[in-house]
Amino acid sequence: MYAVVTLQDTDEVMVTPSKWLNADKTQCHWPPFRSTEKLMEAIENRHEPSTAEKTWDMLNIIFHAEDDNFKEATKKQDELVKSKKERPSTSLDNTLLTSQSTQTFVTSQGVKRKHDDESSLIKDMVPWKTAKRIMERIKLKVQATQGTDNTTTTIKTHILDAISKMDKDRKKATIGIFGRTGEGKSSLLNAVLGDESLLPSGGFGACTAVIIQVEANLNDSNYIAEIEFISKEEWENEIASPDNGEDNQLTEIFKERIIALYGADAENKTLEELKRDDKYTDIDNVLTTGRKKISRSDPSEFVSCVSHYVEHNVSNSGGCFWPLVKSVTIKIPNCRDLMEHIVLVDIPGTGDCDKIRDDLWKTKIRECTAVWIVSDIKRAVTDRDPWGILDHCIEDLGPGGECKHINFICTKTDDMKTAEYLRSTKLTEAQIPGYGLDLKTKCTLHRNDLAKKSIKQKLGISKSEESKERFIIDVFTVSATAFFDENSHLKPSETEIPKLKYIMINLNKSINQKLNGDYINEAKGVLSLIQSVQLDKDKNMTKVLEDLQKNIEKELKLLDVHFKALHENLSRCLSKGVEESVRLSVKTTQHMLLSVRPKNNKGFHRVFRAMCVRGGSYWPRNWNEPLDLNKCLSKHMYDNITKEFELMFPVDDTDKTVKSMQDKLDKFSIIKSFSPTSPLLHAIQIFIKTQETKLKASLSRYIVEKKKEIYFSVQTTIRRQMAPGYETAGEIIGDGAMQRMENVMIETIEQLKHRMFNEGKVKTLQAFNELKLHVMTTLESELKRSMERMLSQTSKITLMDVSREIQEMEELFKQ
């Protein structure tokens, strides 16, 4: 017997052997298979609901029917699916909705939910596609409107321009992936993307100096890599760079790159000898072109082509171009529901960036809306790398960035040696919880829980404690290997890969809903403009215009008062920071150098010189955070402004307070009531309201970008002022070089401290005033322009009645 049921967890209609159901037919056993073929075989052959390796899930169901024959049961399944999906027919529905339930399998607790995700995406897209179809129809009618007079031409041009701008691209959400090579970043991303060999093996971060980002290919079914190279001048400067001489570590890095390009016999060759090498022509061509695009339909072929630009060649035969690569963008097809509005970026780890890529590295960090810190579970608590990254980048992610979430991800949880684990924990098998589970699974889950607790405890006592107030920090214990292994001792849900995927799907969905709402709102505004320019002038028009003008002036004055209060608070904090910096900067610098200097002072002069050569910041590979004198010098300034700055520019909308600039912008409106007395006034109010919403959304994005410049004005000023001192110190060699370099730095700070820190204050306030001027000017000019468009051309032309379309947009906006 076969039963037709609906899985309540996913609303998926399925055929299942009747013997998988419980006595009252409210629940159903479900196999832990990821393969469609294995699932369908188990159903059709009515396998027993158990396996030697794994426990089957028990899912809640709705029972519909039974039949002795499998084919007859599938017919009933198709009929039920069809009846569930029937609705008033439209071309859009016929295009989007298909019945594929027999090919798409769904289980609870982490097994793939492809059909459910796609259905959710389709549901979200319906209002947008409907609005899009309406606006395309309106566009054609406007284009067909007769009339050559200036008024008609002007209005038509403005309407068509407004419609075309509704499809503009929006900035995607960036998830930054932090972690050293070998921590399992590529396997993690392959698992989340659902293909074990999608990204080059070991390649997502295999060459850690290369910034790699992954996003969806929304145009076709090809796998695409867009590769950006450093310039020929940058490469030649890197070869001739003076910091390659005395610093052993930098020399090793340089040799590694030369060998990757030319082969093992190249490290002892001179620059002129390398230029005569057969491989030089290929290298020169790469540097000259600047960019390269690889597009393949076959993923295996794609991986093979891309590997030359992101992977080391273990044979050391040369021909690997990663030393010349600045960044790689990989575009994956068929993942719209997961990554349409998301970019995954591999952020190079400790000591992996060079001078050329450093600015790009910092820019990418500051763009992250979320961060995944990846570490092998066996080292996650004790490994200094992830904690150093978190401590060092906290300002770039928070007040100087736009990060809302940090996820700490422990990888390789399936790598478990039970005897070794029991010995290290001093526990017996009986003391490990997990009744009915095999020992390896029990130990794995026990270690996962222990790791989560330990990491959360360490987050509470680390010097990043303040980060808890800024970010939502979650801990995940994942296994990409077990996720793809159908014979693994772990269930899919226990690998926690589905949890990460769920986070991405929800983020992607929320962005999609926001963009759809913005489009519909803008469409409503354009339609209101079309309606208003055709209506006869209302007797109250003059008063309406005067009221709107007064409201603009009143709202701008209120906003100006708020800006002045924020300016005073920021100036006061900066002044205190200047005072402390002038008084303590030399002492703070000396203390910082003493704290990082090795006890025997061995090799520290090399690190110090590299720091000077690189403009005040250098991250040695074996250090858990960089030697950053610019950050050290800015410490007292940021100690005094950061708390106030976070109140002014909160990263998360839920943290907005009365001091928040965004809060005041949200409350700005020149429409104080919505009670129109005529069709014309109704259209005017709708148009102005939608223009306000559009304008404030644009200004919100501007504020996020500008606040980064404001926050880092202090550090930027310090780096520029200290540049001559860094250059002088970087050229010192010979006996006593360390002491002489340090003396130069201390003398430079003493000489510059009054001017340098005061200029940092001035630049910060100057950038803040630029933000204020832009916001105030944009609001005033754009709203007045919108009013002029609506009020000056009424009853001059005839286009079409769009009142029905306006009502449709209002209904779509509510969905």
Secondary structure, DSSP 8 states (H G I E B T S, - for coil): -EEEEEETTTTEEEEEEGGGB-TTSSEEEE-----HHHHHHHHHTT--S--SS---EEEEEEEEEEESSHHHHHHHHHHHHHHHH--S--HHHHHH----TTT----STTS--HHHHHHHHHHHHHHHHHHHHHHHHHHHHHHT----SHHHHHHHHHHHHHHHHTT-----EEEEEE--TTSSHHHHHHHHHT-TTSS-TTTTTTSTTSEEEEEE--SSS-EEEEEEE--HHHHHHHHH-GGGTS-HHHHHHHHHHHHHHH-GGGTT--HHHHHTSTTHHHHHHHHHH-EEEEEESSHHHHHHHHHHHHS--TT--S---GGGEEEEEEEESS-HHHHTTEEEEEE--TT---HHHHHHHHHHHHHEEEEEEEEETTTTTT-HHHHHHHHHHHHHHTTTS---EEEEEEE-TT---HHHHHHHHT--GGGS--TTS-HHHHHHHHHHHHHHHHHHHHHHHSTTGGGGGTSEEEEEE--HHHHH-TT-SS-HHHHTHHHHHHHHHHHHHHHHHHHHHHHHHHHHHHHHHHHHTTS---TTHHHHHHHHHHHHHHHHHHHHHHHHHHHHHHHHHHHHHHHHHHHHHHHHHHHHHHHHS-TT-TTHHHHHHHHHHTTSEE--TTSSS-EEHHHHHHHHHHHHHHHHHHHHS-SSGGG--TT-HHHHHHH--S------SSHHHHHHHHHHHHHHHHHHHHHHHHHHHHHHHHHTHHHHHHHHHHHHHHHHHHT--STTHHHHHHHHHHHHHHHHHHHHHHHHHHHHHHHHHHHHHHHHHHHHHHHHHHHHHHHSSTTS------HHHHHHHHHHHH-
